[in-house]
């Protein structure tokens, strides 16, 4: 009988990138476990001393300290090896990003949300470098609520909130398209702490209020399940009931692919429903704040809701210049009018949609309820067929180029 190969215990080793480190000594001064040292060449991390407290991450001015490699636990990179580096070693076959450190429930939710992509997605080639999984359940970031505003009309069936969290002196670098995790206080019916819930960030990378260390979320108060049975969502009701000054424990951020392109001339084709508007709002606001730079590129948005009063950010969207963003609303419950869904609007605008899908500089983002996926996919197929393109061939090409992103729940 042949013996099986020994199981490799994987260590996510903390390293420092010698290419961008400016040798300011901040990390060594901050490290409480004295794991960081240096010589005249490099700053290095002792794998035996590092306890992954992350105290050194936020003070680093360049991000060099936030570098990691998956290695065999019994054979980490030695101090001597690190001191001799000019660049970080390449990722090894053991490297699986940060998945080993991400809470299992977060990994499960992410897997479900991105299934509609049809496979692993890549970020746009020009996307900024995302930081992920900085804060854990064991060591969360603490944020203070600085605002909680109802977005939907008072008589709307949906209570959707715009919640602003201020992080004070705690560094939490985020990009448009990333998510953060909220762990509601208390225990579930089995006596265990509640699972982390993920929420897309609704503000651009410089924050809801520029030059302040904050971000915003778009949260719907859950009062019934998908079957229509009355139930209260633990996390959503916790967040929607927060008032100014309350404190919230935050983990993450998460997400390294649902990111917007940075290069001038890139266009965004966005399709969303309900609170799936959060990342679209972040991307749109990022572009709005940079209008004066005249970077070019189109914005085309398909946004679905039951009624106008139940559509988050309806008022602000109506104020945006038409030459800045092409907005297509789809309302399904307007009295006396036929039901319209986002896929219907996509078909109505098939010429513009097909043109963007065929543009190498266009990036597609779909976010909202999972039930929308099939309808949107079929509408894209129809738009392509009508204009001499094959969606079944085009979609994997877009995915492989980091131009097709789906997050649905």
C-alpha positions as CSV (number, residue, x, y, z in Angstrom):
1,X,0.0,0.0,0.0
2,X,1.4,3.3,-1.0
3,X,1.6,6.0,1.7
4,X,-0.3,9.3,1.2
5,X,1.6,12.6,1.0
6,X,2.0,14.4,4.3
7,X,-0.4,17.2,4.9
8,X,1.3,20.6,4.7
9,X,0.3,23.0,7.5
10,X,0.0,26.5,5.9
11,X,1.2,29.6,7.6
12,X,0.2,33.0,6.3
13,X,3.6,34.7,6.8
14,X,3.8,38.4,7.4
15,X,6.5,40.1,5.3
16,X,7.6,43.6,4.3
17,X,7.9,44.6,0.7
18,X,11.4,45.9,0.2
19,X,10.5,47.7,-3.1
20,X,8.2,50.2,-1.5
21,X,9.4,50.3,2.1
22,X,10.9,53.8,2.9
23,X,12.7,52.5,6.1
24,X,10.9,55.0,8.3
25,X,11.1,52.5,11.3
26,X,7.4,53.1,12.2
27,X,6.6,49.3,12.0
28,X,9.5,48.3,14.3
29,X,8.6,51.0,16.8
30,X,4.9,49.9,16.8
31,X,5.3,46.1,17.0
32,X,4.5,45.0,20.6
33,X,6.0,41.6,20.1
34,X,9.4,42.9,18.9
35,X,9.0,40.7,15.8
36,X,10.3,43.4,13.4
37,X,14.0,44.3,13.0
38,X,16.3,45.7,10.4
39,X,19.8,46.1,9.0
40,X,21.2,48.6,6.6
41,X,19.3,46.9,3.8
42,X,15.8,45.7,4.8
43,X,13.1,45.6,7.5
44,X,12.1,42.0,8.3
45,X,9.5,40.1,10.3
46,X,10.4,37.1,12.6
47,X,7.8,34.4,11.9
48,X,8.3,32.9,15.4
49,X,7.6,36.2,17.2
50,X,4.8,37.7,15.0
51,X,1.4,37.1,16.6
52,X,-0.6,38.8,13.8
53,X,-1.8,41.6,16.0
54,X,-1.8,44.0,13.0
55,X,-0.7,46.9,15.1
56,X,2.0,47.8,12.6
57,X,-0.4,47.9,9.6
58,X,-2.1,51.2,9.9
59,X,0.9,53.4,10.8
60,X,2.8,52.3,7.7
61,X,2.8,55.3,5.2
62,X,3.4,53.2,2.1
63,X,1.6,49.9,2.7
64,X,4.8,47.9,2.5
65,X,4.0,46.3,5.8
66,X,0.8,44.8,4.5
67,X,2.5,41.9,2.6
68,X,1.8,38.2,3.0
69,X,2.8,34.8,1.6
70,X,1.4,31.4,2.3
71,X,4.2,29.1,3.2
72,X,4.8,25.7,4.8
73,X,4.5,26.3,8.5
74,X,7.7,24.4,9.3
75,X,9.7,26.3,6.6
76,X,8.9,30.0,6.8
77,X,11.1,32.5,5.2
78,X,14.1,33.1,7.5
79,X,15.4,36.5,8.6
80,X,18.5,35.9,6.6
81,X,16.4,35.3,3.4
82,X,14.4,38.4,4.0
83,X,17.4,40.6,4.7
84,X,18.8,39.6,1.3
85,X,15.7,40.4,-0.8
86,X,15.4,43.2,-3.3
87,X,11.8,42.2,-4.1
88,X,9.2,39.9,-2.5
89,X,9.3,36.3,-3.6
90,X,6.5,35.2,-6.0
91,X,3.3,33.6,-4.7
92,X,3.8,29.9,-4.2
93,X,1.4,27.1,-5.0
94,X,0.4,27.2,-1.3
95,X,-0.8,30.7,-1.6
96,X,-4.6,31.1,-1.5
97,X,-4.8,34.8,-0.8
98,X,-6.4,35.5,2.6
99,X,-9.1,32.9,2.4
100,X,-7.6,30.9,5.2
101,X,-8.0,33.9,7.5
102,X,-11.5,34.9,6.4
103,X,-14.4,33.8,8.7
104,X,-16.1,30.7,7.2
105,X,-19.5,32.5,7.0
106,X,-17.9,35.4,5.0
107,X,-16.3,32.9,2.6
108,X,-19.7,31.1,2.2
109,X,-21.6,34.4,1.5
110,X,-18.9,35.5,-1.0
111,X,-19.0,32.2,-2.8
112,X,-22.8,32.4,-3.2
113,X,-22.7,36.1,-4.2
114,X,-20.1,35.6,-7.0
115,X,-21.5,32.3,-8.4
116,X,-23.2,34.2,-11.2
117,X,-19.8,35.2,-12.7
118,X,-19.5,31.6,-13.9
119,X,-16.0,31.3,-12.4
120,X,-13.2,33.2,-10.7
121,X,-13.1,36.8,-11.7
122,X,-10.1,39.2,-11.9
123,X,-10.1,42.8,-11.0
124,X,-9.7,45.4,-13.7
125,X,-6.1,45.7,-14.8
126,X,-6.0,49.4,-13.6
127,X,-7.8,48.9,-10.3
128,X,-6.1,50.2,-7.2
129,X,-4.5,47.7,-4.8
130,X,-7.1,46.6,-2.3
131,X,-6.4,45.9,1.3
132,X,-8.4,43.0,2.7
133,X,-9.0,41.3,6.0
134,X,-7.2,43.8,8.2
135,X,-9.6,43.5,11.1
136,X,-10.9,40.2,12.5
137,X,-13.6,39.1,14.8
138,X,-11.0,38.7,17.5
139,X,-9.7,42.2,16.8
140,X,-12.3,44.3,15.1
141,X,-12.1,48.0,14.3
142,X,-14.4,50.3,16.3
143,X,-16.5,52.8,14.5
144,X,-18.8,55.5,15.7
145,X,-22.1,56.3,14.0
146,X,-22.1,59.8,12.7
147,X,-25.3,59.6,10.7
148,X,-28.3,57.4,10.0
149,X,-30.7,58.7,7.3
150,X,-33.8,57.1,5.8
151,X,-33.5,57.0,2.0
152,X,-36.9,55.6,1.1
153,X,-40.1,57.5,1.3
154,X,-41.9,57.5,4.7
155,X,-44.8,55.5,3.2
156,X,-42.6,53.1,1.3
157,X,-42.8,49.4,2.2
158,X,-39.0,49.3,2.4
159,X,-37.0,51.1,5.1
160,X,-33.6,51.6,3.6
161,X,-31.0,53.6,5.5
162,X,-27.8,55.5,4.6
163,X,-25.5,54.9,7.6
164,X,-22.2,56.8,8.0
165,X,-19.5,55.2,10.2
166,X,-16.6,57.3,11.5
167,X,-13.4,55.4,12.3
168,X,-11.5,58.2,14.1
169,X,-7.8,57.4,14.3
170,X,-8.3,53.8,13.1
171,X,-7.0,53.2,9.6
172,X,-9.4,51.3,7.3
173,X,-8.4,51.7,3.7
174,X,-11.2,50.7,1.4
175,X,-12.0,50.9,-2.3
176,X,-15.3,51.2,-4.2
177,X,-16.8,47.7,-4.6
178,X,-15.4,46.3,-1.3
179,X,-17.5,45.2,1.7
180,X,-17.1,45.3,5.4
181,X,-18.5,42.8,8.0
182,X,-20.7,43.6,10.9
183,X,-21.1,41.2,13.8
184,X,-24.4,42.0,15.6
185,X,-24.0,41.9,19.4
186,X,-25.6,39.1,21.4
187,X,-26.1,35.4,20.8
188,X,-28.1,33.4,18.3
189,X,-30.8,30.8,19.5
190,X,-28.0,28.2,19.9
191,X,-26.1,30.4,22.3
192,X,-23.3,31.2,19.8
193,X,-22.2,34.7,18.7
194,X,-24.1,35.9,15.6
195,X,-22.5,35.3,12.2
196,X,-20.8,38.2,10.5
197,X,-23.0,40.0,7.9
198,X,-21.5,41.7,4.8
199,X,-22.4,45.1,3.6
200,X,-21.1,46.8,0.5
201,X,-19.5,50.2,1.0
202,X,-21.6,53.0,-0.5
203,X,-19.0,55.8,-0.4
204,X,-15.9,56.4,-2.6
205,X,-12.4,55.6,-1.3
206,X,-11.9,59.0,0.2
207,X,-15.0,58.6,2.4
208,X,-18.5,59.9,2.6
209,X,-17.1,63.1,3.8
210,X,-13.7,63.7,2.1
211,X,-10.7,64.2,4.4
212,X,-12.5,62.5,7.2
213,X,-12.0,58.9,8.1
214,X,-15.4,57.5,7.4
215,X,-17.5,55.4,5.1
216,X,-21.2,54.8,4.4
217,X,-23.4,51.7,4.0
218,X,-26.8,51.2,2.4
219,X,-28.9,48.9,4.7
220,X,-32.4,47.6,4.2
221,X,-34.4,46.7,7.3
222,X,-35.3,43.1,6.9
223,X,-38.8,42.3,8.2
224,X,-39.6,39.2,6.2
225,X,-37.7,36.3,4.6
226,X,-37.7,35.5,0.8
227,X,-40.9,33.5,1.3
228,X,-42.7,36.5,2.7
229,X,-42.8,35.1,6.2
230,X,-42.6,37.7,8.9
231,X,-39.1,37.7,10.5
232,X,-36.6,40.4,11.8
233,X,-33.2,40.4,10.3
234,X,-30.7,40.5,13.2
235,X,-28.0,42.6,11.6
236,X,-30.2,44.9,9.5
237,X,-32.5,45.9,12.3
238,X,-29.5,46.4,14.6
239,X,-27.9,48.7,12.1
240,X,-31.1,50.5,11.1
241,X,-31.8,51.3,14.8
242,X,-28.4,52.8,15.5
243,X,-28.3,56.4,16.5
244,X,-25.6,59.1,16.2
245,X,-22.8,58.3,18.7
246,X,-23.4,54.6,18.9
247,X,-20.3,52.3,18.4
248,X,-20.1,49.4,16.0
249,X,-17.6,46.6,15.7
250,X,-16.3,46.2,12.1
251,X,-14.3,43.4,10.5
252,X,-12.7,43.3,7.0
253,X,-12.6,44.9,4.6
254,X,-13.3,42.1,2.1
255,X,-13.2,41.8,-1.7
256,X,-10.4,42.1,-4.1
257,X,-12.1,41.8,-7.5
258,X,-15.4,43.8,-7.6
259,X,-13.3,47.0,-8.1
260,X,-13.6,49.9,-10.5
261,X,-11.0,50.7,-13.2
262,X,-8.7,53.7,-12.6
263,X,-7.5,54.4,-16.1
264,X,-9.0,57.4,-18.0
265,X,-11.5,56.5,-20.7
266,X,-12.9,53.5,-18.9
267,X,-16.7,53.1,-19.0
268,X,-19.0,51.5,-16.4
269,X,-22.2,49.5,-17.3
270,X,-24.0,49.0,-13.9
271,X,-27.1,47.0,-13.2
272,X,-28.6,46.9,-9.7
273,X,-31.7,46.5,-7.6
274,X,-32.4,47.8,-4.1
275,X,-29.4,47.9,-1.8
276,X,-27.3,46.5,-4.6
277,X,-27.0,50.1,-5.5
278,X,-24.4,50.6,-2.8
279,X,-21.2,49.8,-4.8
280,X,-22.7,51.6,-7.8
281,X,-23.3,54.7,-5.7
282,X,-19.6,54.5,-4.5
283,X,-18.3,54.2,-8.1
284,X,-20.6,56.9,-9.4
285,X,-19.7,59.3,-6.6
286,X,-16.0,58.7,-7.2
287,X,-16.5,59.7,-10.8
288,X,-18.7,62.7,-9.9
289,X,-16.0,64.1,-7.7
290,X,-13.5,63.8,-10.5
291,X,-15.6,65.4,-13.3
292,X,-13.2,68.4,-13.5
293,X,-10.4,66.0,-14.4
294,X,-12.2,65.2,-17.7
295,X,-11.1,61.6,-17.6
296,X,-13.7,60.5,-20.1
297,X,-15.5,57.2,-20.1
298,X,-19.3,56.6,-20.0
299,X,-21.5,55.7,-17.1
300,X,-24.7,53.7,-17.9
301,X,-26.9,52.6,-15.0
302,X,-30.0,50.3,-14.9
303,X,-31.7,50.5,-11.5
304,X,-34.7,48.6,-10.4
305,X,-37.2,49.0,-7.6
306,X,-40.9,48.5,-6.9
307,X,-41.7,52.3,-6.9
308,X,-39.7,55.5,-7.1
309,X,-40.2,56.1,-3.4
310,X,-38.5,52.7,-2.6
311,X,-35.4,53.4,-4.7
312,X,-32.4,54.4,-2.7
313,X,-30.7,57.7,-3.7
314,X,-33.5,58.5,-6.2
315,X,-33.4,62.2,-5.4
316,X,-29.6,62.6,-5.8
317,X,-29.6,60.5,-8.9
318,X,-32.1,62.8,-10.6
319,X,-29.8,65.8,-10.0
320,X,-26.9,64.3,-11.9
321,X,-26.2,65.8,-15.3
322,X,-27.5,63.6,-18.2
323,X,-24.2,63.9,-20.0
324,X,-22.4,62.5,-16.9
325,X,-24.5,59.4,-16.4
326,X,-27.2,57.6,-18.5
327,X,-29.8,56.5,-16.0
328,X,-32.5,53.9,-16.7
329,X,-35.0,53.2,-14.0
330,X,-37.3,50.2,-13.9
331,X,-40.3,50.2,-11.6
332,X,-42.4,47.1,-11.2
333,X,-45.3,48.2,-9.0
334,X,-46.5,51.6,-10.4
335,X,-50.3,51.6,-10.2
336,X,-51.9,51.5,-13.7
337,X,-48.6,50.9,-15.5
338,X,-47.0,47.7,-16.8
339,X,-44.3,46.1,-14.7
340,X,-40.8,46.9,-15.8
341,X,-37.7,45.2,-14.6
342,X,-34.0,46.0,-15.3
343,X,-33.9,43.4,-18.1
344,X,-36.7,45.1,-19.9
345,X,-34.8,48.4,-19.8
346,X,-31.7,46.7,-21.0
347,X,-33.6,45.4,-24.1
348,X,-35.0,48.8,-24.7
349,X,-31.5,50.3,-24.8
350,X,-30.0,47.3,-26.6
351,X,-28.0,49.4,-29.1
352,X,-26.2,51.3,-26.3
353,X,-25.7,48.2,-24.2
354,X,-24.3,46.2,-27.1
355,X,-21.9,49.0,-28.0
356,X,-20.6,49.1,-24.4
357,X,-20.3,45.3,-24.1
358,X,-18.2,45.3,-27.2
359,X,-16.0,48.2,-26.0
360,X,-12.6,46.9,-24.6
361,X,-12.7,49.8,-22.1
362,X,-16.1,49.0,-20.6
363,X,-16.5,47.2,-17.3
364,X,-19.8,45.5,-16.2
365,X,-21.1,45.4,-12.6
366,X,-24.3,43.5,-11.5
367,X,-25.4,43.7,-7.9
368,X,-28.7,43.0,-6.1
369,X,-31.1,40.1,-5.6
370,X,-30.0,36.7,-7.0
371,X,-33.3,36.4,-8.9
372,X,-32.2,39.2,-11.3
373,X,-29.2,37.2,-12.7
374,X,-31.0,35.1,-15.2
375,X,-33.1,38.0,-16.6
376,X,-30.1,40.2,-17.0
377,X,-28.1,37.5,-18.6
378,X,-30.8,36.8,-21.1
379,X,-31.2,40.5,-21.8
380,X,-27.5,40.8,-22.6
381,X,-27.8,37.8,-24.8
382,X,-30.7,39.4,-26.7
383,X,-28.9,42.7,-27.0
384,X,-25.8,41.0,-28.4
385,X,-27.7,38.8,-30.8
386,X,-29.6,41.9,-32.1
387,X,-26.4,43.6,-32.9
388,X,-24.3,40.8,-34.4
389,X,-22.5,39.6,-31.2
390,X,-22.5,36.3,-29.3
391,X,-23.0,36.8,-25.6
392,X,-22.1,33.2,-24.8
393,X,-18.6,33.8,-26.3
394,X,-18.3,37.3,-25.1
395,X,-19.1,36.8,-21.4
396,X,-16.1,34.4,-20.6
397,X,-13.9,36.9,-22.5
398,X,-15.1,39.8,-20.3
399,X,-14.6,37.7,-17.2
400,X,-11.1,36.7,-18.2
401,X,-10.3,40.4,-18.8
402,X,-11.6,41.5,-15.4
403,X,-14.5,43.3,-17.1
404,X,-17.5,41.3,-15.8
405,X,-18.4,41.3,-12.1
406,X,-21.5,39.8,-10.3
407,X,-22.4,40.0,-6.6
408,X,-26.0,38.9,-5.9
409,X,-27.7,37.5,-2.8
